[in-house]
Amino acid sequence: MAALRAYEARRIPRTAPIVRRSRTIGDLGQWTNPIACRVRTQIQRVVLPTVGFREFKQTMAYDFVV
């Protein structure tokens, strides 16, 4: 049980931002207003190739060594 708690203590701070970002992206995907959807699409075209890719690389570069 102690090992699980230690694992959680290390994992939660690293994964919480990923979960929040995923939730935000999911919420944006539920928009139905045509104007808001166009704005969202334009922002995604700019943000995903730059900021999104940089954040993805940072997330995947995590050092799993204990």
DSSP file (Angstrom, degrees, kcal/mol; ACC not computed):
  #  RESIDUE AA STRUCTURE BP1 BP2  ACC     N-H-->O    O-->H-N    N-H-->O    O-->H-N    TCO  KAPPA ALPHA  PHI   PSI    X-CA   Y-CA   Z-CA
    1    1 A M     >        0   0    0      0, 0.0     4,-2.0     0, 0.0     5,-0.2   0.000 360.0 360.0 360.0 -38.1    0.0    0.0    0.0
    2    2 A A  H  >  +     0   0    0      1,-0.2     4,-2.3     2,-0.2     5,-0.2   0.875 360.0  54.9 -63.7 -37.0    2.8    2.4    0.8
    3    3 A A  H  > S+     0   0    0      1,-0.2     4,-2.3     2,-0.2    -1,-0.2   0.897 107.3  50.0 -64.4 -39.5    4.3    1.8   -2.7
    4    4 A L  H  > S+     0   0    0      2,-0.2     4,-2.7     1,-0.2    -2,-0.2   0.917 110.4  49.5 -64.7 -43.2    1.0    2.8   -4.3
    5    5 A R  H  X S+     0   0    0     -4,-2.0     4,-2.4     2,-0.2    -2,-0.2   0.893 111.2  49.6 -63.0 -39.8    0.8    6.0   -2.2
    6    6 A A  H  X S+     0   0    0     -4,-2.3     4,-1.5     2,-0.2    -1,-0.2   0.908 110.9  50.0 -65.2 -41.2    4.4    6.9   -3.2
    7    7 A Y  H  X S+     0   0    0     -4,-2.3     4,-2.3     1,-0.2     3,-0.3   0.935 111.8  47.6 -62.0 -46.9    3.5    6.3   -6.8
    8    8 A E  H  X S+     0   0    0     -4,-2.7     4,-2.7     1,-0.2    -2,-0.2   0.898 107.4  56.5 -60.8 -41.3    0.5    8.5   -6.6
    9    9 A A  H  < S+     0   0    0     -4,-2.4    -1,-0.2     1,-0.2    -2,-0.2   0.836 114.6  39.0 -62.1 -32.9    2.4   11.2   -4.9
   10   10 A R  H  X S+     0   0    0     -4,-1.5     4,-0.5    -3,-0.3    -1,-0.2   0.813 119.9  45.2 -83.7 -32.2    4.9   11.3   -7.8
   11   11 A R  H  X S+     0   0    0     -4,-2.3     4,-2.4    -5,-0.2     3,-0.5   0.892 100.0  62.9 -83.7 -41.2    2.3   10.9  -10.5
   12   12 A I  H  X S+     0   0    0     -4,-2.7     4,-2.4     1,-0.2    -1,-0.1   0.896 101.5  50.0 -58.9 -46.9   -0.5   13.2   -9.6
   13   13 A P  H  4 S+     0   0    0      0, 0.0    -1,-0.2     0, 0.0    -2,-0.1   0.861 115.8  45.1 -61.4 -31.4    1.5   16.5   -9.9
   14   14 A R  H  < S+     0   0    0     -4,-0.5     4,-0.4    -3,-0.5    -2,-0.2   0.852 119.6  38.7 -78.5 -34.9    2.8   15.5  -13.3
   15   15 A T  H  X S+     0   0    0     -4,-2.4     4,-2.3     1,-0.2     3,-0.2   0.706  95.3  79.6 -92.1 -20.4   -0.5   14.3  -14.7
   16   16 A A  H  X S+     0   0    0     -4,-2.4     4,-2.5    -5,-0.3     5,-0.2   0.905  94.1  49.0 -57.3 -44.9   -2.9   16.9  -13.3
   17   17 A P  H  > S+     0   0    0      0, 0.0     4,-2.5     0, 0.0    -1,-0.2   0.876 110.4  52.2 -63.1 -33.6   -2.1   19.5  -15.9
   18   18 A I  H  > S+     0   0    0     -4,-0.4     4,-2.3    -3,-0.2    -2,-0.2   0.912 110.4  47.7 -65.9 -42.4   -2.5   16.9  -18.7
   19   19 A V  H  X S+     0   0    0     -4,-2.3     4,-2.3     2,-0.2    -1,-0.2   0.919 112.5  48.8 -64.6 -44.4   -6.0   16.0  -17.3
   20   20 A R  H  X S+     0   0    0     -4,-2.5     4,-2.3     1,-0.2    -2,-0.2   0.922 112.2  48.3 -62.3 -43.8   -7.0   19.7  -17.0
   21   21 A R  H  X S+     0   0    0     -4,-2.5     4,-2.5     1,-0.2    -1,-0.2   0.903 110.7  51.5 -63.4 -40.8   -5.8   20.4  -20.6
   22   22 A S  H  X S+     0   0    0     -4,-2.3     4,-2.5     1,-0.2    -1,-0.2   0.906 109.4  50.2 -62.2 -41.9   -7.7   17.4  -21.9
   23   23 A R  H  X S+     0   0    0     -4,-2.3     4,-2.5     2,-0.2    -2,-0.2   0.914 110.6  49.6 -62.9 -43.1  -10.9   18.5  -20.2
   24   24 A T  H  X S+     0   0    0     -4,-2.3     4,-2.4     2,-0.2    -2,-0.2   0.924 111.4  48.3 -62.3 -45.2  -10.5   22.0  -21.7
   25   25 A I  H  X S+     0   0    0     -4,-2.5     4,-1.9     1,-0.2    -1,-0.2   0.903 111.5  50.9 -62.7 -40.7  -10.0   20.6  -25.2
   26   26 A G  H  X S+     0   0    0     -4,-2.5     4,-0.5     2,-0.2    -1,-0.2   0.902 109.6  50.1 -62.7 -41.3  -13.0   18.3  -24.7
   27   27 A D  H >< S+     0   0    0     -4,-2.5     3,-1.2     1,-0.2     4,-0.3   0.911 109.3  51.3 -63.4 -42.0  -15.1   21.3  -23.6
   28   28 A L  H >< S+     0   0    0     -4,-2.4     3,-1.3     1,-0.3    -1,-0.2   0.863 103.9  59.1 -62.8 -35.0  -14.0   23.3  -26.6
   29   29 A G  H 3< S+     0   0    0     -4,-1.9    -1,-0.3     1,-0.2    -2,-0.2   0.646  98.0  60.8 -68.7 -14.2  -15.0   20.4  -28.9
   30   30 A Q  T << S+     0   0    0     -3,-1.2    -1,-0.2    -4,-0.5    -2,-0.2   0.500  74.9 120.7 -91.4  -5.1  -18.6   20.5  -27.6
   31   31 A W    <   +     0   0    0     -3,-1.3    -3,-0.0    -4,-0.3    -4,-0.0  -0.281  35.1 179.2 -59.2 144.5  -19.2   24.1  -28.8
   32   32 A T        +     0   0    0      5,-0.0    -1,-0.1     0, 0.0    -3,-0.0   0.543  44.0 109.5-122.2 -16.7  -22.1   24.4  -31.3
   33   33 A N     >  -     0   0    0      1,-0.2     4,-2.6     2,-0.1     5,-0.2  -0.485  64.6-141.8 -64.4 123.2  -22.2   28.1  -32.1
   34   34 A P  H  > S+     0   0    0      0, 0.0     4,-1.9     0, 0.0    -1,-0.2   0.860  98.8  47.8 -58.7 -38.5  -20.9   28.4  -35.7
   35   35 A I  H  > S+     0   0    0      2,-0.2     4,-2.3     1,-0.2     5,-0.2   0.936 113.0  47.6 -68.9 -45.3  -19.0   31.6  -35.1
   36   36 A A  H  > S+     0   0    0      1,-0.2     4,-2.8     2,-0.2    -1,-0.2   0.887 110.5  53.5 -61.7 -38.1  -17.3   30.2  -32.0
   37   37 A C  H  X S+     0   0    0     -4,-2.6     4,-2.4     2,-0.2    -1,-0.2   0.888 107.9  49.9 -64.8 -39.1  -16.5   27.0  -33.9
   38   38 A R  H  X S+     0   0    0     -4,-1.9     4,-2.3     2,-0.2    -2,-0.2   0.917 112.1  47.5 -64.8 -42.5  -14.8   29.0  -36.6
   39   39 A V  H  X S+     0   0    0     -4,-2.3     4,-2.5     2,-0.2    -2,-0.2   0.933 111.9  50.6 -63.0 -45.7  -12.8   31.0  -34.1
   40   40 A R  H  X S+     0   0    0     -4,-2.8     4,-2.5     1,-0.2    -2,-0.2   0.914 110.0  50.2 -57.8 -44.6  -11.8   27.7  -32.3
   41   41 A T  H  X S+     0   0    0     -4,-2.4     4,-1.9     1,-0.2    -1,-0.2   0.912 110.8  48.6 -63.1 -43.2  -10.7   26.2  -35.6
   42   42 A Q  H  X S+     0   0    0     -4,-2.3     4,-1.1     2,-0.2    -1,-0.2   0.908 111.7  49.1 -64.6 -41.6   -8.6   29.2  -36.5
   43   43 A I  H >X S+     0   0    0     -4,-2.5     4,-3.3     1,-0.2     3,-0.6   0.918 109.6  52.6 -63.7 -42.9   -6.9   29.2  -33.1
   44   44 A Q  H 3X S+     0   0    0     -4,-2.5     4,-1.8     1,-0.2    -1,-0.2   0.873 103.0  58.0 -62.0 -36.9   -6.2   25.4  -33.3
   45   45 A R  H 3< S+     0   0    0     -4,-1.9    -1,-0.2     1,-0.2    -2,-0.2   0.831 117.4  33.5 -62.9 -30.6   -4.5   25.9  -36.7
   46   46 A V  H <X S+     0   0    0     -4,-1.1     4,-0.6    -3,-0.6     5,-0.3   0.884 123.3  42.1 -89.4 -45.0   -2.1   28.3  -35.1
   47   47 A V  H >X>S+     0   0    0     -4,-3.3     5,-2.3     1,-0.2     3,-0.8   0.914 105.8  58.2 -75.5 -45.1   -1.7   26.8  -31.6
   48   48 A L  I 3<>S+     0   0    0     -4,-1.8     5,-1.1    -5,-0.3    -1,-0.2   0.900 106.0  47.1 -58.7 -45.8   -1.5   23.1  -32.2
   49   49 A P  I 345S+     0   0    0      0, 0.0    -1,-0.3     0, 0.0    -2,-0.2   0.763 128.5  23.9 -68.8 -20.3    1.5   23.1  -34.5
   50   50 A T  I <X5S+     0   0    0     -3,-0.8     4,-2.0    -4,-0.6     5,-0.2   0.803 134.2  19.8-106.5 -78.6    3.5   25.4  -32.1
   51   51 A V  I  X5S+     0   0    0     -4,-0.6     4,-2.6    -5,-0.3     5,-0.2   0.915 124.6  53.4 -64.0 -45.3    2.4   25.4  -28.5
   52   52 A G  I  ><S+     0   0    0     -5,-2.3     4,-2.1     1,-0.2    -1,-0.2   0.906 110.7  45.9 -59.5 -43.4    0.7   22.1  -28.6
   53   53 A F  H  ><S+     0   0    0     -5,-1.1     4,-2.4    -6,-0.4    -1,-0.2   0.894 111.6  52.1 -68.4 -39.4    3.6   20.3  -30.1
   54   54 A R  H  X S+     0   0    0     -4,-2.0     4,-2.0     2,-0.2    -2,-0.2   0.924 111.5  46.5 -62.2 -44.5    6.0   21.9  -27.6
   55   55 A E  H  X S+     0   0    0     -4,-2.6     4,-2.3     1,-0.2    -1,-0.2   0.882 110.4  53.8 -65.7 -37.6    3.9   20.8  -24.6
   56   56 A F  H  X S+     0   0    0     -4,-2.1     4,-2.5    -5,-0.2    -2,-0.2   0.924 108.2  49.5 -61.9 -44.1    3.6   17.3  -26.1
   57   57 A K  H  X S+     0   0    0     -4,-2.4     4,-1.2     1,-0.2    -2,-0.2   0.899 110.5  50.4 -62.7 -40.4    7.3   17.0  -26.3
   58   58 A Q  H  < S+     0   0    0     -4,-2.0    -1,-0.2     1,-0.2    -2,-0.2   0.901 111.6  48.3 -64.2 -40.5    7.7   18.2  -22.7
   59   59 A T  H >< S+     0   0    0     -4,-2.3     3,-1.1     1,-0.2    -2,-0.2   0.920 113.8  45.8 -65.7 -43.8    5.2   15.7  -21.5
   60   60 A M  H 3< S+     0   0    0     -4,-2.5    -1,-0.2     1,-0.2    -2,-0.2   0.655 102.1  66.8 -75.5 -15.2    6.8   12.8  -23.4
   61   61 A A  T 3< S+     0   0    0     -4,-1.2    -1,-0.2    -5,-0.2    -2,-0.2   0.347  70.5 135.3 -87.1   7.5   10.3   13.8  -22.3
   62   62 A Y    <   -     0   0    0     -3,-1.1     2,-0.7     1,-0.1    -3,-0.0  -0.305  57.8-126.6 -60.3 136.6    9.5   12.9  -18.6
   63   63 A D        -     0   0    0      1,-0.1    -1,-0.1     2,-0.1    -2,-0.1  -0.779  21.1-170.6 -89.3 114.1   12.3   10.9  -17.0
   64   64 A F        +     0   0    0     -2,-0.7     2,-0.1     2,-0.0    -1,-0.1   0.428  44.1 123.7 -85.8   0.6   10.8    7.7  -15.5
   65   65 A V              0   0    0      1,-0.2    -2,-0.1     0, 0.0     0, 0.0  -0.429 360.0 360.0 -66.2 133.1   14.0    6.8  -13.6
   66   66 A V              0   0    0     -2,-0.1    -1,-0.2     0, 0.0    -2,-0.0   0.435 360.0 360.0 -86.4 360.0   13.3    6.4   -9.9
